[in-house]
Structure formats: C-alpha cells, structure tokens
C-alpha cells in the first residue's frame, strides 16, 4: 500500500457491521414486501374489474392503467 498511498495508515478500529447494514437484509426486506404487494395488487385488479359500478364504466380502463403503472413502479423500486 505504501507504493500507491504513502500516507496510508492501517486502521486499528474494529469493523462494526451488522446484518441490518448488509445488502442481504435489504434484498430480504424487499422480497418480503413483494410477498404482500403482489397478492394485494392482484386483488385490487380483480376488484376494479368486477366491483366498479356501472356509473363508473368509463373510468374502469383509466383506473386499471393507473393501477398497472403503480404496481410496476412498486415492484421495480422494491
């Protein structure tokens, strides 16, 4: 190391990393969130399709499009 950084000093501090600091925790947390998100999104799609009143028939397609975009963003960001 002295060749590349002449002022480099080896640290004597103990590294204090926990599982919650690791990327494995974030991946596990995102997957656990997805376990709840996907069934709820499917249920919401079915609810929009089957329960939307006749008065809102014109709004059914825009609701599905907005929900599809929201679900995509939710899954892509988590």
C-alpha positions in Angstrom: 0.0 0.0 0.0 2.9 2.4 0.6 3.6 2.4 -3.1 0.2 3.7 -4.0 -0.6 5.9 -1.0 2.4 6.9 1.0 0.2 8.5 3.7 -2.0 5.4 4.1 -2.5 4.3 7.7 -3.9 0.9 8.5 -6.9 1.3 10.8 -6.9 -0.4 14.1 -10.7 0.1 14.6 -13.0 -2.8 14.8 -15.4 -3.0 11.9 -18.9 -2.8 13.3 -21.2 -4.2 10.7 -24.5 -6.0 11.5 -26.9 -7.9 9.3 -29.1 -4.9 9.1 -26.3 -3.0 7.4 -25.8 -5.6 4.7 -27.3 -5.8 1.2 -28.7 -9.2 2.1 -31.0 -7.6 4.6 -32.3 -5.1 2.0 -32.9 -7.8 -0.5 -34.8 -9.9 2.0 -36.8 -7.0 3.1 -37.8 -6.1 -0.5 -38.8 -9.7 -1.2 -40.9 -9.9 2.0 -42.6 -6.6 0.9 -43.2 -8.1 -2.5 -44.9 -11.1 -0.9 -47.6 -8.8 0.4 -47.6 -6.4 -2.5 -48.3 -8.8 -5.4 -51.4 -10.5 -3.9 -52.8 -7.2 -2.9 -52.2 -5.8 -6.4 -53.9 -8.8 -8.0 -56.8 -8.4 -5.6 -57.1 -4.7 -6.5 -57.1 -5.5 -10.2 -59.9 -8.0 -9.7 -61.8 -5.5 -7.5 -61.5 -2.8 -10.2 -62.7 -5.2 -12.9 -65.6 -6.8 -11.0 -66.8 -4.3 -8.5 -66.6 -1.0 -10.4 -70.2 0.4 -10.6 -71.9 0.9 -13.9 -71.8 4.7 -13.4 -68.0 4.5 -13.5 -67.8 2.2 -16.5 -65.9 5.0 -18.4 -63.3 5.2 -15.7 -62.6 1.4 -15.4 -59.9 1.4 -18.1 -58.1 4.5 -16.7 -58.2 3.0 -13.2 -56.6 -0.2 -14.5 -53.9 1.7 -16.4 -53.0 3.8 -13.3 -53.0 0.8 -11.1 -50.8 -1.1 -13.6 -48.3 1.7 -13.6 -48.4 2.0 -9.8 -47.8 -1.8 -9.5 -44.9 -1.7 -11.9 -43.2 1.2 -10.1 -43.8 -0.5 -6.8 -42.2 -3.8 -8.0 -39.4 -2.0 -9.8 -38.4 0.1 -6.8 -38.6 -2.7 -4.3 
